[in-house]
Each structure stands twice: as structure tokens, then as C-alpha cells.
Amino acid sequence: MTNAQNDPEYLASALSGMNLSELEAETIELCREMIRIPSVNFGDGKGDETAIAAYVVSKLSEVGIESKIYESAPGRCNVIAKIPGVDLARPGLVVHGHIDVVPANAADWSVDPFEGVIKDGMIWGRGALDMKNMDAMILAIVRKWARTGYKPPRTIVLAFFADEEAGSIYGSRWMAKEHPEVFAGCTEAISEVGGFSVTVGDGKRLYLVEAAQKGIHWMKLTAHGRAGHGSMMNNENAVTALSKAVAAIGSYEWPQRYTQTVKTLFKHVASATNQAADEKDLRPLLKELGPISKMIGATLQNTANPTMLESGYKANVIPQTASAVIDGRFLPGYEDELNNTIRSLIGPDIEIETITRDIALEVDFTGDLVDAMCNALVSQDPEGIPVPYLMSGGTDNKALSEIGIVGYGFSPLKLPAELDFASLFHGVDERVPLDGIVFGVRVLENFLENC
């Protein structure tokens, strides 16, 4: 970060004209402070949330909110706090975020990824979108409540999870299995990647609330053959067999399969753009969604992408085995189709080993909680149109669903029409608009006070 960007006058200038309330200004500062704590998760158990968890605890403690760190393994820290509601008879709501981030190679970035730089009207840094902006919103709101003595209408359990970026093994999954008691009495949850705006047609803004997620089946394929000298004929070559299998998967055109969530989303897209929605083929409408179409397109079908290859140890030696990793993602209700199709494509002789498997989710976009989310969005953008969408990835809501908690993605942001939102997740120069955060914390506060 340059000296100018460190200077208080520079920062004051960058924020000038925004007329920030105390809540909004604090959200921005909390987000920047959290980015400066590099809670990097390298996968395979190599992560450390100790410092960021201590920060969350300290920010809650400053205003008298008690919290507890649950350490699932050395350095793998989850933070839980409870905010009692006015009506203790009502089921509670889990408001959760993850506090780990993926790695960032500073040499690839135009700014220091762990400085929380304010530039071009945005906060830049690893975790700015995924998901320290939402963590900051949550902290700022409950700190305001504590300072003013406000009590929400229902009890809220705050959960700041470890390890979301590497399968949640040390985070939400461990908490749901080992400490389900902290979620006792809760029936619903909200978390990341939902409530963000997508501009379509002549400027209409759809706000996509995550109501469904694809499932995961990561698999290792192994072909077995006859080892031999590379100069000789060999019709039992494991590399050849594996290559055919990988090519068959990579070039396969998966059939279109539309869940109720997808149909509802595209009905709104069609209406907002004055077009017809053909439920036999919704792909022509993808172009209306701009940069986010890449992610939404993946929710119209199962997908299976080869991602890793491994074989051999010398140029003139035909290896006995060859292996590949496939990232399979299935729609709710279509797991068997994914697995059966892959088996049919590769034939009976290729061995399949499951590396990771996770469930798909789909919940109704109806009810009091959904109404509260929609009303909160419209309160800040009266022309906005809240719609459900199916996420191509997954969140910690999957772990909570296994203990009976229904979850949605709701971390609201109003985004510039031209911003390629999806590419910034895990990408170089990750950033979030300042006015998007201001909008988001206003919406989230409205929601939490009326849900």
C-alpha cells in the first residue's frame, strides 16, 4: 500500500461524500481490519484461524457480548456467541460466516492482498468478498445493538466458522457433529453468497438469494495396464486408457435439468427483459445475466471437469497405472445421474474412488424468513426484485442442514452492473465496493430486526 493510501487524509477523501452513519463507517473499518489478519487456509488441514478468532472475540467483548472459541484442532478456531431475543419461545436464527480465506500470491496483485486498501471506491484484499465483508456487517450490527441495548425479535446464534475454504472439516462440520448443542432451538440460518444484485435488461436489478446448492462428488479415476519399455508395442497402456476416459468426460454434453429454484429465477429474468422463458431450454436467457452467467449456466445441468492428471516417472517407461481427478457437481435430485453417466462414459475397467462427496440442497423460497429478506432488500432498493437462485458451489449451510437447520445465502450487496462479481471470488485483486457494503449492512440490519 502506498504512503498516500495509508494517510488519514487520503482515507477521509476516499470516503467523502458517502455521509456514512456510525454503523456503516464501522463496518468498513472492521472489514479492513479483518483483511489485515491473513487467516489463510492452504487445505489438507494447513490453516490457522487463531488470530482472526481472537479478533472477533475481542470485538464482541468490547461491547459486553460473551463468546467462546471452539478449537477443533491446533489453530483451527470457531467462535460462537448468542444474542438473546425478545421472544425466547421463538426458534432461533443462526447467522454465520467463515473467517478463513484462500491463499493469495502478492506478486500477482496490484495491491498488497492483506492491507485492506481503499482504492477506486472499493476495499481491496483477500477476503473482501469471501467473506470478511459479511463478517464485518454482522459484527458491526451486534456491536450497535449492544451499545444501544437493543434486543432482536428472536434469539440469534452467531457462528464464525473455520475451514470453510477446505471442506469445513475443522469448522461447521465439526461443530455440527461435536457441539450441536450450541445450535439448539435454531431452525433457520443465513450466510454467504446471496442477496447480491445483478443488472438485467434496461437497468432492472435482480437480487439473487441463494436457496439451493449443487452437490459435490470429487473422484479419482485410475486405469491399470501393463508396464513396459516405451519403445515397444503395448495395447494395455494405462495412460491411453485413462486419456480416453478423461476425454469422454471432458467433452460430454450434459442434459439440461431444471430445478424449481432455477425455473423461478429464469421466470423473473424473462419478465425483467420482456422475453419468453422456454422451460425446455433456458440457455438463451443466460446472456441477460452478464458476467454471472458463467456460474448460473453451471446450475442448469450436472457438470464434471477433469482437474488433475498423474502418471509415469520416466520418458521411456510405460507406467502400470495412470490417474485423474474429476470435479463432479450434481443438481438436487440428480446425483445418481451424475455417477451413472460417468461410469457409462469411462467403461467398466476404470477404477473410481470417491475423494469428497457432499449433499445438494434446495429449500422453498417462501415463508416468513424469505419475506423478511425480500422486504429488507426492497427497503433499500424499492425497484429491486428479490429472486432465488441455485449456487454452483457450496457453503456451511450444508453442515447445518444435517442437524435440521434450513439455510439461505443472504449477504446483501448492491453491485455495479459491470462488475464481474463471480470472478473475484478466490481471484486476483479481490475487492468489494464501499457503497455495496453500506447498502449491505443497512439491508442486513433491517432483516435481522424484522425476521
Sequence and secondary structure as in RCSB ss.txt:
>XXXX:A:sequence
MTNAQNDPEYLASALSGMNLSELEAETIELCREMIRIPSVNFGDGKGDETAIAAYVVSKLSEVGIESKIYESAPG
RCNVIAKIPGVDLARPGLVVHGHIDVVPANAADWSVDPFEGVIKDGMIWGRGALDMKNMDAMILAIVRKWARTGY
KPPRTIVLAFFADEEAGSIYGSRWMAKEHPEVFAGCTEAISEVGGFSVTVGDGKRLYLVEAAQKGIHWMKLTAHG
RAGHGSMMNNENAVTALSKAVAAIGSYEWPQRYTQTVKTLFKHVASATNQAADEKDLRPLLKELGPISKMIGATL
QNTANPTMLESGYKANVIPQTASAVIDGRFLPGYEDELNNTIRSLIGPDIEIETITRDIALEVDFTGDLVDAMCN
ALVSQDPEGIPVPYLMSGGTDNKALSEIGIVGYGFSPLKLPAELDFASLFHGVDERVPLDGIVFGVRVLENFLEN
C
>XXXX:A:secstr
  HHHHSHHHHHHHHTTS   HHHHHHHHHHHHHHTS  BB STT B  HHHHHHHHHHHHTTT  EEEEEEETT
EEEEEEEE  S TTS EEEEEEE  B    GGG SS TTS EEETTEEESTTTTTTHHHHHHHHHHHHHHHHHT 
  SS EEEEEES GGGTSTTTHHHHHHH GGGGTTEEEEEESS SEEEEETTTEEEEEEEEEE EEEEEEEEEE 
  EETTS  S  HHHHHHHHHHHHHT        HHHHHHHHHHHHHTT    TT  GGGGGGGGGGHHHHHTTS
S EEEEEEEEE SSTTEE SEEEEEEEEEE TT HHHHHHHHHHHH TTSEEEEEEEE  EE  S SHHHHHHHH
HHHHH TT EEEEEEESS  THHHHHTTT EEEE   B   TT  HHHHTTSTT EEEHHHHHHHHHHHHHHHT 
 
